[in-house]
Amino acid sequence: MDVQNVSMNKVIMFAGAFIAFLIGSGFATGQEVLQYFASYGYMGILGIIVIFVLFLYVGVSFITVGQKEHFEKSNEIYTYYCGKVIGKFFDYFSIVFIYMSFIVMIAGAGATINQQYGLPVSVGGILIAVLAGGTVVFGLGKIVDVIGKIGPVIVILSILLGLSAIFMNPGGLSRANEVIPSLKLMKASSNWLFAAGSYVGFCMLWLASFMAAMGATAQSKKEASLGAILGAVAFSAAVLIVALGLMANIEQVAGTMIPSLILAGNIHPTIAIVFSLTVVAGIYTTAVPLLWTVSSRIADEKTQKFVILTVVLAVIGTFIGLRVPFDRLVNIIYVINGYVGILLLVLMIIKDVSTRKQKN
């Protein structure tokens, strides 16, 4: 591919948006990493290797298909992979799940502000609802521009936090496998491999239409692919380091709503304050495209219907998200929908294999 068809600024922006979309409340708070990886001890590290390989595949596939096909509506990517009938099911199911995930973001923001500052859960939830709703009204181009810049910053801070947690208590990491079975940790599955599969599954239902829409703005397949690859590498590395940091301090973070704030507080109380703002930013970067995906599926952007719908969805999401504990929402919504996402992964592989055979 001609090098002129690859803009490194665009590659970094795609990678940043990919990362920022996946960070959300689950990753930024540490709750997601704790339930899906750290709670399984060293076997959870194998789970992270699995998600890295799968993120490489699905990320490149979604964004390059979007670049190639230029779907009129990004949700048409489900029909491309699954056919009309099953594609329609995934289309509607993904919208419901994506909205449920937006509700998780509201709960995560509320729990973060509550744990760090002692303020009512409603403060953080309403803050994210207002910020996300306001940003969505400006359209996808603005969204990608905003979250593409925030994403890499959050990953770097999360990696530094994880490394600090490891270096400050290396003995905890060596004892983690012995300690974990005695703790009543909330887990995503009874098996580390199923947990990894479920993790990629629910992320896929987030990523599909969003990545396809981003791919349509790429100048070339190579540019789109590089963005997805860079995003998968950086995000998986961040998950690995944060997981190790949580394992090194597993007794201290067990049972907490926002494990990352515990790690930050171990360094210095001021660091915890700074990181709490980072967590809220991470939640924002995921809440925005989640809300946009639902609104744009039902109404055309920049219309009065789109604006009203976005406001209504933000209000309803806030009402529900502030009434169910954050860790329970992560465990129920993400895990159940993750297994449905695994079916989409299987259908993607079948489609890709059959397409390759036809070319040959």
Backbone hydrogen bonds, N-H to C=O, Kabsch-Sander energy under -0.5 kcal/mol:
donor,donor_aa,acceptor,acceptor_aa,energy
5,N,2,D,-2.0
6,V,3,V,-1.7
7,S,5,N,-0.5
8,M,6,V,-0.6
11,V,7,S,-2.4
12,I,8,M,-2.5
13,M,9,N,-2.0
14,F,10,K,-2.8
15,A,11,V,-2.5
16,G,12,I,-2.7
17,A,13,M,-2.4
18,F,14,F,-2.4
19,I,15,A,-2.5
20,A,16,G,-2.9
21,F,17,A,-2.3
22,L,18,F,-1.4
23,I,19,I,-1.7
24,G,20,A,-1.1
24,G,282,G,-0.7
27,F,23,I,-1.9
28,A,23,I,-0.8
28,A,24,G,-1.6
29,T,25,S,-1.7
30,G,26,G,-0.7
30,G,27,F,-0.9
32,E,26,G,-2.5
33,V,26,G,-0.6
34,L,30,G,-2.2
35,Q,31,Q,-2.2
36,Y,32,E,-2.4
37,F,33,V,-1.8
38,A,33,V,-2.3
39,S,34,L,-1.9
40,Y,37,F,-1.9
41,G,38,A,-1.8
43,M,40,Y,-1.1
44,G,41,G,-1.3
45,I,42,Y,-1.1
46,L,42,Y,-0.8
47,G,43,M,-1.4
48,I,44,G,-1.4
49,I,45,I,-1.6
50,V,46,L,-2.0
51,I,47,G,-2.2
52,F,48,I,-1.9
53,V,49,I,-1.9
54,L,50,V,-2.3
55,F,51,I,-2.8
56,L,52,F,-2.0
57,Y,53,V,-1.8
58,V,54,L,-3.0
59,G,55,F,-2.3
60,V,56,L,-1.8
61,S,57,Y,-2.3
62,F,58,V,-2.8
63,I,59,G,-2.1
64,T,60,V,-2.2
65,V,61,S,-2.0
66,G,62,F,-1.9
67,Q,63,I,-1.8
68,K,64,T,-2.2
69,E,65,V,-3.0
70,H,66,G,-1.8
76,E,73,K,-2.3
77,I,74,S,-1.6
78,Y,75,N,-1.6
80,Y,76,E,-1.9
81,Y,77,I,-1.7
82,C,78,Y,-2.8
83,G,79,T,-2.1
87,G,83,G,-1.5
88,K,84,K,-1.8
89,F,85,V,-1.6
90,F,86,I,-2.4
91,D,87,G,-2.3
92,Y,88,K,-2.3
93,F,89,F,-3.1
94,S,90,F,-2.7
95,I,91,D,-1.4
96,V,92,Y,-1.8
97,F,93,F,-2.7
98,I,94,S,-3.0
99,Y,95,I,-2.0
100,M,96,V,-2.2
101,S,97,F,-2.3
102,F,98,I,-1.7
103,I,99,Y,-1.6
104,V,100,M,-1.5
105,M,101,S,-1.8
106,I,102,F,-1.7
107,A,103,I,-2.1
108,G,104,V,-2.6
109,A,105,M,-2.3
110,G,106,I,-2.1
111,A,107,A,-2.5
112,T,108,G,-2.1
113,I,109,A,-2.2
114,N,110,G,-2.0
115,Q,111,A,-2.6
116,Q,112,T,-2.3
117,Y,113,I,-2.2
118,G,114,N,-1.5
119,L,113,I,-1.0
123,V,120,P,-1.6
124,G,120,P,-0.7
125,G,121,V,-1.7
126,I,122,S,-2.5
127,L,123,V,-2.0
128,I,124,G,-2.2
129,A,125,G,-2.0
130,V,126,I,-2.4
131,L,127,L,-2.4
132,A,128,I,-3.0
133,G,129,A,-2.2
134,G,130,V,-2.2
135,T,131,L,-2.1
136,V,132,A,-2.4
137,V,133,G,-1.3
138,F,135,T,-1.6
139,G,136,V,-1.7
143,I,139,G,-1.6
144,V,140,L,-2.8
145,D,141,G,-1.7
146,V,142,K,-2.4
147,I,143,I,-2.9
148,G,144,V,-1.9
149,K,145,D,-0.6
149,K,146,V,-0.9
150,I,146,V,-1.3
151,G,147,I,-2.4
153,V,149,K,-0.6
154,I,150,I,-1.9
155,V,151,G,-2.1
156,I,152,P,-2.2
157,L,153,V,-2.2
158,S,154,I,-2.5
159,I,155,V,-2.5
160,L,156,I,-2.3
161,L,157,L,-2.2
162,G,158,S,-2.5
163,L,159,I,-2.7
164,S,160,L,-2.2
165,A,161,L,-2.1
166,I,162,G,-1.8
167,F,163,L,-2.7
168,M,164,S,-2.2
169,N,165,A,-0.7
169,N,166,I,-0.6
172,G,169,N,-0.8
173,L,169,N,-0.9
174,S,170,P,-1.4
175,R,171,G,-1.4
176,A,172,G,-0.8
178,E,175,R,-1.0
179,V,175,R,-2.1
180,I,176,A,-2.8
182,S,179,V,-1.5
183,L,179,V,-0.5
183,L,180,I,-1.7
185,L,183,L,-1.6
188,A,35,Q,-2.0
195,A,191,N,-2.1
196,A,192,W,-2.1
197,G,193,L,-2.4
198,S,194,F,-2.7
199,Y,195,A,-2.2
200,V,196,A,-2.2
201,G,197,G,-2.2
202,F,198,S,-2.4
203,C,199,Y,-1.8
204,M,200,V,-2.4
205,L,201,G,-1.3
206,W,202,F,-1.0
207,L,203,C,-2.8
208,A,204,M,-2.6
210,F,206,W,-0.7
211,M,207,L,-3.5
212,A,208,A,-1.9
213,A,209,S,-2.1
214,M,210,F,-2.0
215,G,211,M,-2.8
216,A,212,A,-1.4
217,T,214,M,-1.8
218,A,215,G,-1.6
224,A,220,S,-1.9
225,S,221,K,-2.7
226,L,222,K,-2.6
227,G,223,E,-1.6
228,A,224,A,-1.9
229,I,225,S,-2.7
230,L,226,L,-2.6
231,G,227,G,-2.0
232,A,228,A,-2.4
233,V,229,I,-2.4
234,A,230,L,-2.3
235,F,231,G,-2.5
236,S,232,A,-2.2
237,A,233,V,-2.1
238,A,234,A,-2.0
239,V,235,F,-2.3
240,L,236,S,-2.3
241,I,237,A,-2.2
242,V,238,A,-2.5
243,A,239,V,-2.5
244,L,240,L,-2.2
245,G,241,I,-2.1
246,L,242,V,-2.3
247,M,243,A,-2.5
248,A,244,L,-2.1
249,N,245,G,-0.7
249,N,246,L,-0.7
250,I,247,M,-1.3
252,Q,249,N,-0.7
253,V,249,N,-1.9
254,A,250,I,-1.5
256,T,253,V,-2.2
260,S,29,T,-2.8
261,L,258,I,-1.0
262,I,258,I,-0.9
262,I,259,P,-0.6
263,L,259,P,-1.7
264,A,260,S,-2.4
265,G,261,L,-2.3
266,N,262,I,-1.3
267,I,263,L,-0.8
267,I,264,A,-0.8
268,H,264,A,-1.8
271,I,268,H,-0.6
272,A,268,H,-1.6
273,I,269,P,-1.6
274,V,270,T,-2.3
275,F,271,I,-3.0
276,S,272,A,-2.0
277,L,273,I,-1.4
278,T,274,V,-1.5
279,V,275,F,-2.8
280,V,276,S,-2.0
281,A,277,L,-2.0
282,G,278,T,-2.5
283,I,279,V,-2.4
284,Y,280,V,-2.3
285,T,281,A,-2.2
286,T,282,G,-1.0
286,T,283,I,-0.6
287,A,283,I,-2.9
288,V,284,Y,-2.2
290,L,286,T,-1.8
291,L,287,A,-2.5
292,W,288,V,-2.6
293,T,289,P,-2.3
294,V,290,L,-1.6
295,S,291,L,-2.4
296,S,292,W,-3.0
297,R,293,T,-1.0
298,I,294,V,-1.1
298,I,295,S,-0.5
299,A,295,S,-2.7
303,T,300,D,-1.2
307,V,303,T,-1.9
308,I,304,Q,-2.5
309,L,305,K,-2.7
310,T,306,F,-2.3
311,V,307,V,-2.0
312,V,308,I,-2.5
313,L,309,L,-2.8
314,A,310,T,-2.1
315,V,311,V,-2.1
316,I,312,V,-2.5
317,G,313,L,-2.5
318,T,314,A,-1.8
319,F,315,V,-2.1
320,I,316,I,-2.1
321,G,317,G,-2.7
322,L,318,T,-1.5
323,R,320,I,-1.9
324,V,320,I,-0.5
329,L,325,P,-2.0
330,V,326,F,-2.2
331,N,327,D,-2.0
332,I,328,R,-2.5
333,I,329,L,-2.2
334,Y,329,L,-0.7
334,Y,330,V,-1.0
335,V,330,V,-0.7
335,V,331,N,-0.5
336,I,332,I,-1.9
337,N,333,I,-1.8
338,G,334,Y,-1.6
339,Y,335,V,-1.3
340,V,336,I,-0.9
341,G,337,N,-1.8
342,I,338,G,-1.4
343,L,339,Y,-1.0
344,L,340,V,-1.2
345,L,341,G,-2.0
346,V,342,I,-2.1
347,L,343,L,-2.2
348,M,344,L,-2.3
349,I,345,L,-2.2
350,I,346,V,-2.2
351,K,347,L,-2.3
352,D,348,M,-2.7
353,V,349,I,-2.6
354,S,350,I,-2.4
355,T,351,K,-2.2
356,R,352,D,-2.2
357,K,353,V,-2.1
358,Q,354,S,-1.9
359,K,355,T,-1.9
360,N,356,R,-2.1
